Amino acid sequence: MTKRILVTGSYGQIGQVLVPALMDRYGKENIIATGRKKIPSVFKEKDVHYHRLDVRDLTQMQTLLVEHDIDILIHNASVLSATGEKNPQLAHSINFEGFYNALEATRMLNLEQLFAPSSIAAFGPSTPRENTPNDVITRPTTIYGISKVYIELMGEYYHQKYGLDFRSLRYPGVISPEEPGGGTTDWAIWIFWEALRNKKYTCFLKEDTSLPMMYMPDCIKSTIDLIEADNSKLEHRSFNVTAFSLAPKDLVGPIKEAIPEFEIAYEPDFRQQIAESWPASIDDSVARKEWGWKPDYDIPAMTKDMLEKISKMI
Ligand SMILES: NC(=O)c1ccc[n+]([C@@H]2O[C@H](COP(=O)([O-])OP(=O)(O)OC[C@H]3O[C@@H](n4cnc5c(N)ncnc54)[C@H](O)[C@@H]3O)[C@@H](O)[C@H]2O)c1
């Protein structure tokens, strides 16, 4: 049966790709995009049904959910890691209040499902850094990471207390040509843009700082697969997902193959400390076992596609 889905924070890096993918899968008329700031040009091109919604406004959120007869709420609105460290108070209000509103709206309106992304930022310096398991200590040291632990724990609490069908993915850094929203893995996007525009890039992380990542098509696939997963097979509500681990130095060779003049410099800033508090690689075997997760893109396939896509956009 067709589902009606509303996405919050959908004008961002992931939402502007997720919304068209959902439209293809569930029918254009069944997807409502909401957000707060600049509407992506792709939404106008694809005639997306969009509305302004600040997730701190519970009444407006409920009104839209009722008016559009929504079954599934995808809650993407968030302040990301690097921006959050610059303004923890703003991150607290958007990430905590916004998610609480999404939870309460789902509960009160008896929606079928709430999906809200978590992140590798939910881990912290006391988490094992290599091949980090799904069920492990999560004591993050950023406001963003703390908000993701809140999302996971509150979602799981509402599941246990009210039977609310909460599902979450700990996305790693998501790579795509779309402008990133102010996270610690944004370098893996800007490196391609700068290589193609200026043949050089100054990276804000050290050359060997490895972090888990995935290419956008895999992010979209993991999201739709988890939303559609058989609830009776899910033993967890929050899942590690990854495709590969990537350090800045790993992309230099592959980019030089396409752009031999490419040069990189390293000027680590405050984001280095954030990156060092996160895992270098994560174990997503629980997602593979419970709902069949498997990524399609490795580093060479992602690099080739990024260079091709951005070349056409410049
Ligand atoms: N992109 C990544 O690498 C990545 C990694 C891990 C987790 N995530 C998570 O995925 C989700 C989407 O991330 P993204 O990369 O698209 O982020 P993004 O910053 O590009 O998009 C988030 C959107 O939320 C909007 N927003 C901020 N405050 C809002 C408010 N009060 N009301 C409504 N909208 C508001 C922003 O304007 C922005 O368009 C977030 O929950 C993020 O934490 C992303």
The ligand as a MOL file (V3000), in Angstrom:
LIG
                    3D

  0  0  0     0  0            999 V3000
M  V30 BEGIN CTAB
M  V30 COUNTS 44 48 0 0 0
M  V30 BEGIN ATOM
M  V30 1 N 25.2020 14.7130 5.7910 0
M  V30 2 C 25.8660 13.8990 6.6100 0
M  V30 3 O 27.0310 13.5800 6.3630 0
M  V30 4 C 25.1650 13.3310 7.8190 0
M  V30 5 C 25.8540 12.4040 8.6140 0
M  V30 6 C 25.2370 11.8820 9.7440 0
M  V30 7 C 23.9350 12.2520 10.0510 0
M  V30 8 N 23.2840 13.1620 9.2700 0 CHG=1
M  V30 9 C 21.9110 13.5480 9.6650 0
M  V30 10 O 21.0420 13.5130 8.5480 0
M  V30 11 C 20.0520 14.5380 8.6880 0
M  V30 12 C 20.0620 15.4160 7.4480 0
M  V30 13 O 21.3640 15.9450 7.3110 0
M  V30 14 P 21.8200 16.8860 6.1070 0
M  V30 15 O 23.2010 16.5130 5.7840 0
M  V30 16 O 20.7850 16.9240 5.0560 0 CHG=-1
M  V30 17 O 21.8950 18.2720 6.9000 0
M  V30 18 P 21.7170 19.7450 6.3330 0
M  V30 19 O 22.2720 20.6880 7.3370 0
M  V30 20 O 22.1940 19.8390 4.9400 0
M  V30 21 O 20.1290 19.8300 6.3330 0
M  V30 22 C 19.4130 19.9750 7.5270 0
M  V30 23 C 18.3090 20.9460 7.2470 0
M  V30 24 O 17.6250 21.2200 8.4760 0
M  V30 25 C 17.1830 22.5500 8.3820 0
M  V30 26 N 16.8220 23.0940 9.6790 0
M  V30 27 C 17.6330 23.6420 10.6240 0
M  V30 28 N 16.8780 24.1000 11.6350 0
M  V30 29 C 15.5930 23.8370 11.3340 0
M  V30 30 C 14.3620 24.0670 11.9770 0
M  V30 31 N 14.3040 24.6740 13.1830 0
M  V30 32 N 13.2200 23.6560 11.3870 0
M  V30 33 C 13.2700 23.0460 10.1790 0
M  V30 34 N 14.3990 22.8110 9.5030 0
M  V30 35 C 15.5430 23.2040 10.0880 0
M  V30 36 C 18.3510 23.2900 7.7520 0
M  V30 37 O 17.9260 24.5350 7.2020 0
M  V30 38 C 18.8030 22.2930 6.7030 0
M  V30 39 O 18.1970 22.5420 5.4490 0
M  V30 40 C 20.3950 15.2860 9.9650 0
M  V30 41 O 19.6240 14.7840 11.0200 0
M  V30 42 C 21.8510 14.9500 10.1840 0
M  V30 43 O 22.2070 15.0170 11.5460 0
M  V30 44 C 23.8670 13.7100 8.1720 0
M  V30 END ATOM
M  V30 BEGIN BOND
M  V30 1 1 1 2
M  V30 2 2 2 3
M  V30 3 1 2 4
M  V30 4 1 4 5
M  V30 5 2 4 44
M  V30 6 2 5 6
M  V30 7 1 6 7
M  V30 8 2 7 8
M  V30 9 1 8 9
M  V30 10 1 8 44
M  V30 11 1 9 10
M  V30 12 1 9 42
M  V30 13 1 10 11
M  V30 14 1 11 12
M  V30 15 1 11 40
M  V30 16 1 12 13
M  V30 17 1 13 14
M  V30 18 2 14 15
M  V30 19 1 14 16
M  V30 20 1 14 17
M  V30 21 1 17 18
M  V30 22 2 18 19
M  V30 23 1 18 20
M  V30 24 1 18 21
M  V30 25 1 21 22
M  V30 26 1 22 23
M  V30 27 1 23 24
M  V30 28 1 23 38
M  V30 29 1 24 25
M  V30 30 1 25 26
M  V30 31 1 25 36
M  V30 32 1 26 27
M  V30 33 1 26 35
M  V30 34 2 27 28
M  V30 35 1 28 29
M  V30 36 1 29 30
M  V30 37 2 29 35
M  V30 38 1 30 31
M  V30 39 2 30 32
M  V30 40 1 32 33
M  V30 41 2 33 34
M  V30 42 1 34 35
M  V30 43 1 36 37
M  V30 44 1 36 38
M  V30 45 1 38 39
M  V30 46 1 40 41
M  V30 47 1 40 42
M  V30 48 1 42 43
M  V30 END BOND
M  V30 END CTAB
M  END
